Amino acid sequence: MKPIKEYNIVITGVGGQGVLTAANILGWAALHAGYKVRMGEVHGMSQRFGSVVSYVRFGDEVYGSMVPEGKGDVIIGFEPVEALRYINYLKQGGMVVVNTKPIVPVQVSMGKARYPELGEIRKIVEEEFKAKWIGFNAEELAIKAGHVVTTNTVLIGALTQVPEFPLDAEHVREVIRLSVPPKAVDMNMKAFDLGIKAAKNILGL
Amino acid sequence: MAKVTDMVLWDKPGEKVLLLGNQAIARGALEANIAVFAAYPGTPSSELTDTMAIVAKKAGVYMEYSTNEKIAFETALAAAWTGVRAMTAMKHVGLNVAADTFLSSVGMGVEGGFVIMVADDPSQWSSQNEQDTRVYAKFANVPALEPSSPQEAKEMVKYAFDLSEKFKHFVILRTTTRSSHARGDVVLGELPEEIKSGKRKFGKFQKNPKRFVAIPAHSREFHPQILEKIERIREELSDCPFNWIEGKEDAKVGIIAPGLSYSYVKEALHWLGVENVKVLKLGTPFPVPYGLLEKFMDGLEKVLIVEELEPVVEEQVKTWAYDKGLRIPIHGKDLVPRIYEMTTRRAVTAIAQFLGIETPLNYEELDAKYSKALEIVPPRPPSLCPACPHRNSFYAIKKATRARGIYPSDIGCYTLGLLPPLNAVDTTVAMGGSIGIAHGLEIAQHGSLSEEGRKKEKKAIVATIGDSTFYHTGLPALANAIYNRSNVLIVVLDNLVTAMTGDQPNPSTGQTPHGPGKRIPIEDVAKAMGADFVAVVDPYDIKATYETVKKALEVEGVSVVVSRQVCALYRIGQMRRRGEKWPIYYVDEDACTGCKICINAYGCPAIYWDEEKKQARIEPSMCWGCGGCAQICPFDAFKPEGGEE
């Protein structure tokens, strides 16, 4: 274990997408790696198909459960506008790992709001927040791996390739293997690999 | 990997596990050899109760989901009177429900330790108000402990039981959303033999009318005793292991950090790189231990109190300083907001301002960039789930009243019926409030049926209330409406589970965590109370629901319709676990005319608008197969595909 002051992950998405599950896997992976861990989440009403956010933090100087604004090392967005909604947490020059498949809110279908183009979101992330955009259709890869529920595993796989990510990819893979039901291990391993590959492609690794 | 709820009962002292704050508290209660636990669920306290529900039987603990917080409080209190250790848990507004018993019984004290866990919700993530339980602690003269981490939460429970027994007094363990729902590494401690062997512990009640019968002649003696007790506790807390002074001993400036705010202060000081300060870490915001405070204040030239919500610590510190003749600047709510939750940003900003230094981040710049980003972000409030039976009930109610009714509602998932396109909630106040509000609106606008001069108009006030909420505080309100001859319709949205807080059982199903209890059908209660019309419908049959509601509106008096269908989220969870499949609906492109009724009147989150084709579409991963869309579409455009998972 490499001692670190703090590493901050912000996970965002739509209630029901598996944000809490992803946070849990990363939290346990950090704990097993020997780090002090804090995670923050909100339960109750906001989980019902609304916008959700979870925080996973680890390191010696981590105390609170929420990532401080402007201090996030990486945002994992399960949905594009949800990644942008919490962009205030990202540090200057941070990373955004994002599933580019949108979920259209009811208000947009009703014609009361507009869903932005992916390019507009990316532009703000890159130009205003000077962040690295690692966007791909994770849902498509999850379906390829066997089921849409593995979208979170795809995204975690991609996260392990982010420069300076403190946890070892094989270590994270092991935690996933132990966390998912036995019959789902194979498809999750496949999803994890697809996520790694997607991120490597984008990062030119 | 083992289930977290199993870890809570692990006999592995020294093992480090990742626990939710609420689960850490459950573990603490087990390590403290708790005997009785009774609670009504409420976010953000629920996981404590749910964890206890799972481990209770194995640990030999009596656990129950009580029907409301007052009853839970009484159950646990009485248990503590018999000499065993007891705990109750609730969200902050739950203490309002329990307040009558709470404030009337403080003076009676306890024999076995009695810990009241109350979870506050600053920023109101899932609550109707932002009250601060520490104010209740002061009001009742009961100590309030507040942890700064999951580990501390666990240790505090044990300490709280000891403190309660030592002083025969109640102890509040106050958390907030960010401590109850924080996960962190927790080192497990020793479990008592009785918990390990699952041996149930029984108490014995010793009669003592002077203590337990609160007639004025008896209870008049309580008040001086309570005041004397709380001052003795204040002294004791100077040596409390959760209160300490840290930082530079000869520093001229000091920061007081109560409860969870300590964690934000620590991060802020690291970030700011400030070392020349002294910090008073307070695990007991009420009462502030004056002995320790005096030691801390010695030599300080100015002080900042970084406190969330009400200035509870600030007022105690300022009062103490005034009485001591100490005239140094004491900052608090002038630099730290009194509203919404504490964050590292708030701590950093307040401390920087207090010390006259720059923040490490230019927040103005960040805010400007961020508001630019938000301009293109569409809102995504929570919504009723796909296949939620409440949607159908609301749809039928709106149709039967031609959207001209008044719709008082209650606390639960169904409050989300407020949002467009349903717009089917006009008022929501507090648990069980829908019926009383409906009755008040009716008698104010039309009068009671027993009044001769009443205005005779067709019934148009439709209250909605959930099954658990109905048993929580709806019962006396229904009795009142019937007794006082109201003319309202009450639709009980019975989804056979306490859905919002995590699928807890309730009297409508009669299940308990430990097996069958006794079922109390809502319709039987309504009939027995003398409601003028009682019917049960399945909201998955929208037409039948509409017709029943219409009929219920025709009847003069109090009508009760029980709209019964199991919670969709709960059902889908069960089906997934069993590997079962359900039909996925799709839009027949030849049939869809683009009328948008499904989107603009029904509003299932699985249905979205295809802007190019000007037609409705279903997101298959979100369809839970209820077929409601097929019932409301005038053009039969929604069709089921064979059961895909």
Contacts between the chains, C-beta under 8 A, distances in Angstrom:
chain1	res1	chain2	res2	distance
A	5	B	270	7.8
A	14	B	380	6.8
A	15	B	382	6.4
A	16	B	385	7.9
A	16	B	622	7.9
A	24	B	18	7.9
A	24	B	183	7.7
A	27	B	18	5.4
A	27	B	183	5.8
A	28	B	1	7.2
A	28	B	18	5.8
A	31	B	16	7.0
A	31	B	17	7.9
A	31	B	18	5.0
A	31	B	185	5.7
A	36	B	184	7.9
A	36	B	185	6.1
A	37	B	18	6.2
A	37	B	183	7.1
A	37	B	184	6.1
A	37	B	185	5.4
A	38	B	149	8.0
A	38	B	182	6.2
A	38	B	183	7.1
A	38	B	184	5.1
A	39	B	18	7.7
A	39	B	182	6.7
A	39	B	183	3.8
A	39	B	184	7.2
A	40	B	178	6.2
A	40	B	181	6.7
A	40	B	182	5.5
A	40	B	183	7.8
A	41	B	181	5.3
A	41	B	183	7.5
A	42	B	125	4.9
A	42	B	126	7.3
A	42	B	177	6.7
A	42	B	181	6.3
A	43	B	43	5.7
A	43	B	44	6.5
A	43	B	46	7.4
A	43	B	47	7.5
A	43	B	126	7.2
A	43	B	181	6.0
A	43	B	502	7.5
A	44	B	43	3.4
A	44	B	44	7.0
A	44	B	46	8.0
A	44	B	125	6.7
A	44	B	126	3.3
A	44	B	500	6.4
A	44	B	501	6.9
A	45	B	43	7.3
A	45	B	125	7.6
A	45	B	126	4.6
A	45	B	382	5.5
A	45	B	413	7.3
A	45	B	415	7.6
A	45	B	416	7.4
A	45	B	500	6.4
A	46	B	125	6.1
A	46	B	126	6.6
A	46	B	382	5.3
A	47	B	382	7.1
A	48	B	382	4.1
A	48	B	383	6.1
A	48	B	384	6.9
A	48	B	385	6.0
A	48	B	413	6.5
A	48	B	416	6.6
A	48	B	569	8.0
A	49	B	382	6.0
A	49	B	383	4.8
A	49	B	385	6.4
A	49	B	386	8.0
A	49	B	605	4.9
A	50	B	380	5.8
A	50	B	381	5.4
A	50	B	382	3.1
A	50	B	383	6.8
A	51	B	380	4.4
A	51	B	381	7.9
A	61	B	266	7.8
A	61	B	267	6.9
A	61	B	270	4.9
A	62	B	267	7.6
A	63	B	148	7.5
A	63	B	149	7.3
A	63	B	262	7.6
A	63	B	263	3.6
A	63	B	264	7.3
A	63	B	266	4.6
A	63	B	267	5.2
A	64	B	178	7.1
A	64	B	182	7.8
A	64	B	260	7.5
A	64	B	263	4.3
A	64	B	264	5.3
A	64	B	267	5.9
A	64	B	343	8.0
A	64	B	344	6.0
A	65	B	178	5.4
A	65	B	179	7.7
A	65	B	181	7.4
A	65	B	182	3.4
A	65	B	183	7.3
A	65	B	184	7.4
A	65	B	263	7.9
A	66	B	178	6.6
A	66	B	343	6.4
A	66	B	344	7.2
A	68	B	267	6.6
A	68	B	271	7.5
A	68	B	343	6.8
A	68	B	344	3.6
A	68	B	345	5.9
A	68	B	348	7.6
A	69	B	343	7.3
A	69	B	344	7.7
A	69	B	345	5.0
A	69	B	361	7.6
A	69	B	363	7.7
A	69	B	366	6.6
A	70	B	345	8.0
A	70	B	361	4.7
A	70	B	363	7.9
A	70	B	366	5.5
A	71	B	344	7.7
A	81	B	377	5.3
A	81	B	378	6.3
A	81	B	380	7.4
A	82	B	380	7.4
A	84	B	373	5.5
A	84	B	376	7.4
A	84	B	377	5.5
A	85	B	374	7.4
A	85	B	377	5.1
A	85	B	380	7.8
A	87	B	370	6.7
A	87	B	373	5.2
A	88	B	366	6.3
A	88	B	367	7.9
A	88	B	370	4.2
A	88	B	373	7.8
A	103	B	619	7.1
A	103	B	622	7.9
A	104	B	608	4.4
A	104	B	609	7.4
A	104	B	619	7.9
A	105	B	378	5.4
A	105	B	379	6.7
A	105	B	380	4.4
A	106	B	383	6.1
A	106	B	419	7.9
A	106	B	420	7.8
A	106	B	421	7.7
A	106	B	599	7.5
A	106	B	603	5.7
A	106	B	605	5.8
A	106	B	608	8.0
A	107	B	378	6.0
A	107	B	379	5.6
A	107	B	380	7.6
A	107	B	420	7.5
A	108	B	378	5.3
A	108	B	608	7.6
A	108	B	609	7.5
A	109	B	599	4.9
A	109	B	607	7.0
A	109	B	608	4.6
A	109	B	609	4.0
A	110	B	420	6.5
A	110	B	421	6.4
A	110	B	599	5.8
A	110	B	600	6.0
A	110	B	603	7.8
A	110	B	609	7.8
A	111	B	609	7.5
A	112	B	420	7.3
A	113	B	378	3.8
A	113	B	379	6.1
A	114	B	376	7.7
A	114	B	378	6.3
A	115	B	378	5.7
A	116	B	376	4.2
A	116	B	377	7.5
A	116	B	378	7.8
A	120	B	376	5.7
A	121	B	376	7.3
A	124	B	372	6.9
A	124	B	373	4.9
A	124	B	376	7.5
A	128	B	369	4.7
A	128	B	372	6.5
A	128	B	373	6.7
A	129	B	369	6.7
A	129	B	373	7.9
A	139	B	621	8.0
A	148	B	621	5.2
A	175	B	1	7.8
A	178	B	1	4.5
A	179	B	1	5.2
